[in-house]
Amino acid sequence: MPKTQALNVRLSNRDINIQISEGGSGKQDLIYLHGFNGFEEWPSFLDTLEQHFHIYVPAHPGISKSDGIDKIDDLWDLILFYEELISELNINNAVLIGHSYGGMIAAELASQLRDRISKLILVDSLGLWLDNEPIPDIFMLTPSERHAISWHNPNSDTAQSYENSFYNGLNKDEANLERTKTLMAIGKFCWPIPDKGLEKRIHRINAPTLLVWGEKDQIVPPKYGHLFQHQISESTLALIEGGGHIPHAECKSAFIEAILSFLIAK
């Protein structure tokens, strides 16, 4: 019996269909929002959480089999869309985990849905800006250039298999098209980052927050983890030794240890 099932949730008032993986046997809801790499139907670290949580993993609008990119105007409209999706799923209170671009969306949601997010985990999150350490323009990089700065060890078996897993069953042209579609869907809402305004709203986050950062992240360096920690009152920063921008894959054991101690605290 598979641990997850695929959902296709339609928001009729917007005429948007969203692909979602659902799994887990716990009573509390948990939502995981993926990063700019692509939609991973069930990140393997979720296996350690499935007995504690009922887990939802949506593909962002315009990515994988989710549509609606043309029906969502801007970042604020995207946040309202996610609020409507959460209500459609009958989720009243949830743990929210977001990685990279998904972390930016998760932070915005936590600042807006203050009474519906019980705990927040941001993993190497986009959303803030430091002039003295600018985030590279990932949309202008080639796939090999993005790969090189996404990992502390881009030549490792983990890095190679992770990147390839998003495009299993696709030929080279199809994979490139899917990758381009993903970046276009994300770029519409998150770039340029300094203009999106999270800094004006981040103080509204009142959920206990864990910030998990790869200490070797070359895309969103650890300085940003410290910046998030400074601006979110109830937050703790966990630096993952030897981790790049995707610590939940590159340093999975250390990542799992960090989030379990935060989520399943006695």
N, C-alpha and C positions, 0 to 999 in steps of 0.2 A: 504494500500500500504506500503510495507516495506521501511524503511528509507535507507537501504543499498542493494547493489546487490553484488553477489559473482562473481569475475572475475577469470579467469585462463589465465595468461599471459605467453606465450611461447617465450623464447629467442632462435630463431632458430639457431643462430650462435654458441650457447652453448648447445642446446638441453636440456634446463631447463624449467620446468613448475613451476610457482609460483602462489600460492593461495593469492588472494587479496580481501579484503572487500572495497567497494567504496560507498561513500554517501556524503550527504551535498549538499546545493544549492548555496553556495557562489562562487564567481568568482576566488578567489585566491586558489591555491593548498596548501594542507597540507599533510604531510606524517608522520605517527606515526609508530615507530619501537619498537616492544614489547621486554620485558625482558626475563630472563631465566625461569620464571615460566611456560611459554607456550604461545601459540597463542590465544589471546582473540579477537574474530572476530570484536567486536565493543565495546571497553571500554566505560562505561556509561558516563564518563566525556566528551566524544566527542559529546554527545547530545547538550551541551551548545555551541558548535562551528559550528554545521552543517549549521546554517543560514549564517555564515560568510565565510566558506571555503568549497572547494571541497576536500574531505578527502579520502586518500588511506591508508589502513592498510594491509601491506603484512605480510605473514608468512615467517620467515627466511628460507633459503634453508635447507632442511632436517627435517623441523618441520611441523606438521599437514599434509596438502596435498601438500606442496611444496617439490619438489625433487631437485636433483642437487648437493647434498653434496659431491658426488664422483667426480664432475666435477669442483670443485673450490679448488684450491691448498692450499691457505693460506690466511691470513688476507688481504694482499694487493690485491690478486685476488678477494676476497669477495667485497672489496670496488669498484674495477673495474666493478664487476658484478652489483652492485647497481647503479653505474653510467649508465651502459647500460640499466638497468631496468627503471630508471627515464627517459631516452631518449625514450625508447619504449612506455612509457605512455604519451609522448609529454609534459612533464613538463619542463618548461624553468626556472621557478623561484618558489620556494616553502618555506613555513615554515616547519621546520623539528623538530619533537619531538621524543626523544628517552629515554626509561626507562631502567636502569640497563645495561644489555648487549646491548640493543638497543641504549642506550646513548653512549656507546663506539663506535658503528658503526656510529651513527649520528655525533659525534665529528670528526671522521676520514673523513667522507663525507664532512663536513663543511670546514675542512682544505684543502680538495682537490677541491671541487666545489665552489670556493670562490665567483663566480659571479652568482651562481644559488640558493643560500640559503639566503632568505631575513631575516629570524629570526630563532634562534635556542633555543630550550628548552631541557635541559638535566636534567633528573629526577633520582637522586640517582645513578649516572652513574659510571660504571666501566671504567677502562682505565688507571688510574694512580696508583702509588704505594708509600706508606710510610713505611719505614722499622720499624719505631717505632709504627705503627698501621696497621699490615698486614691484608689484607682481608682474611676471612676464605675460606678454600678450599670447596666450595659448592658441588663439584663433589664427595667428599668423605663422605658427610653427608647422613644420612638416610632421607627419606621424612619428618618424624616427626621432625627431628633435623633442617632441612631447614625451615620448617614451623615455628618452635619456634623462630628462629632468624630473620624471615622475617617481623614479626609484633611486634608492641609495645604491643598489646594485642592479642596474638595468640588464645585465647579462645573466642574471640568475635564472634558474629553471622556473621559479615562482613568477618572476616578472614576465618571462616569455609566455608561459601558459596562461597567465591572467589576461594579457592583452589579446591573445588568440581566442580565448573563450567567448568573447562577445560576438564573434563572427563565424562560429562553427557552422559548417554547411553552406557558407557563402563563397562564391569565387572572389577573386581579387577586386574586380570592378564593383561587385555588389557590396563587398566589405567597405570599399572606399566611399561608395554612395551613402551607406548607412552611417559611417563615421562623419561624413560631411553634414548629413541631416541632423545628427545629434548635436554637433557643434553649432549649427545654425539655430537650433531650437533653444540652446542654452544662451548663446550670444545675444539673442533678442532681449533677454531679461536681466543679464548680469554684467553687461559691458557697455560703457566703461564703469568700472566699479565705483570710482569716487563720486559719481553722480547719482547713486541709487539711494543714499540717505539712511542706511542702517544705523550709522553713528548717532542720528537724531532720535532713534527709537530704541536702541539697545538697552537703555536704562530701564525700560519697561519690563524687561524679562525678570520674572520673580520665581521661576522654577529653579530648584537646585540643579546646577549645571556642571557637567564634567567636560573639560576641554582636553581632547586627546590629540597630540601632535607628534609626528615623526621628527626627531631632532635633526634629521638631515634633509628635511623638506626643502627642495629648491624652487617650488612653485609658490607656496605660502609659508615662508620661513617661520621658525619658532617665535620670532619677535611678535608675530601676529597673535600667537597663542597668549603671550603675555598681555598684549593689548586687549584681547577679548576678556581675559581674566580681570584686568583693571576696570573694565566697563560693565561687567556683569557682577552684581553684588554677591550672590551666593554661588560662586564658581571656584572650581579647583582645576589646576592644570597638571596633566600627566604627560611627560615627555617620554616618547618611546625610543630607546637607544637603538641606533642602527636603522631606524625607519625613515622612509621618504614620504612622499605625498599619499601613499596608500598603505598605511601601517597595519590595517586590518588584514591585509594579504601578506605583506612583506615580513611582518613581525607578529604573526597571529597570536601566538601564545601570550606574549606580553600585552597585546591589545586586549585579549579576552580577560586576562587577569585584572587589568585596569577597570574595564567596564563592569565585570561581575562584582567587584568589591564596591562599586558605586551603586549598582542596581539592586543587588541582592544583599544589601547590608542588613545585619541582624538588628 
